[in-house]
Amino acid sequence: MLPKRYWEVKPKTIHIRRNPKSVAVSYFFHSERFFYKCSMDTFLRSFVREHQFFSPYHAHVIEYHELQGCDNILHLTYEEMKRYLPAVVRKVCEFFGKSYSKPELELLYQHLSFKSIRDNPTLNREKPNDPIKTTPFIRKGEADGWKHELTPEQIHMLDEWTKERVPNPEHRKLFE
């Protein structure tokens, strides 16, 4: 899906991967908000069969992982952004050759906080006085929220899906 000239121009690119269980939960709620009208369980069964848009997930992550040596691609995870935002911001600044003062960085951390993003009506796609209340676009912003959303059976199904799609143990570490 990249532009044809991507490898000629080599623009700076940030690739962010996320635990597949988190992806599944987040994608369910996103889909439910716009077009999907079935249960979480039905959605997950479709998700592991790769019948959802933006599939196949594992192949996508592995293909980007294989580009580790490319100096125009920065690899991050959603989980590290949630847990170590200042360290990730430093990586991104270094990647783009930017530097900021401590007060500017503090303002940036505040701007990038989940609270700031969730409270922004434009990012959350809220419409003033909308009589139809749906799940917010920006929902919880948790790194491991799937642990509270999925049943043990659903977790097992997603783990088995990863084992099946990612037979290489080294690659499997990308999905933990």
Secondary structure, DSSP 8 states (H G I E B T S, - for coil): ---TTHHHH---EEEEE--HHHHHHHHHHHHHHHT--S-HHHHHHHHHTT-STT--HHHHHHHHHTTTT-TTEEEEEHHHHHH-HHHHHHHHHHHHT----HHHHHHHHHHHSHHHHHT-TTTTT--TT-S-----SS----SSTHHHHS-HHHHHHHHHHHHHH---HHHHGGG-
